[in-house]
Amino acid sequence: MSQTLSHHLLTMAYQNAWANHRLGKACVRLSAEELAAPRVSFFPTIKATLNHILTCDWFYVDALERELRGDDPHPDCQVFFRVDEPCGTAAELQREQALVDRRLIAYCEQMRDGDLGKIVSIARDTPQHDSRLRLLSHLFEHQIHHRGQVHAMLSGTSVDPPQLDEFFCAGEAGLRAEDFSELGWTEALIWGH
């Protein structure tokens, strides 16, 4: 089956939500001390890294949704970063991440290939103007980059890091079936027939 680029971006939004779900399930098993313990990475703790993923998602998904509605860019887009760690527990992080992940899926569901060049503006100090395709590609890469850091940091805890690369291959459907059931998804929902 040949896929459109817009459908591939939708599958990336599902993959993103699935990987966050799987990583969140691991992180809620950490003690509060392990979640906040200093570690070697770009951000100094698992908690700080998960909060960074979340706040950046709020920032970019807000910009995407505003463009879709035809609204002006957020007048104070830095509001999403005023608090470095808005969530104090892994359970809060898991809940808030799932909410923004669902917003991103909903955004990607409405897209068609002809819409990917539409320009999304962000009112930074130096305004940013990128196509939907470029902004979504950046957002997915940002997620992958920082989830990898959390994955590595988990290796130094009492919780084994989960596999995060079992989403796309048809032969690995059984490896994600439990997560899909928890999320209310099916293979057909994401891939078609």
Secondary structure, DSSP 8 states (H G I E B T S, - for coil): ----HHHHHHHHHHHHHHHHHHHHHHHTTS-HHHHHS--SSSSSSHHHHHHHHHHHHHHHHHHHHHHHHT----TTGGGGGSSS----SHHHHHHHHHHHHHHHHHHHHT--GGGTT-EEEE--SS-EEEEHHHHHHHHHHHHHHHHHHHHHHHTTSSS-------SS-GGGHHHHHHHHHHHT--HHHHH--
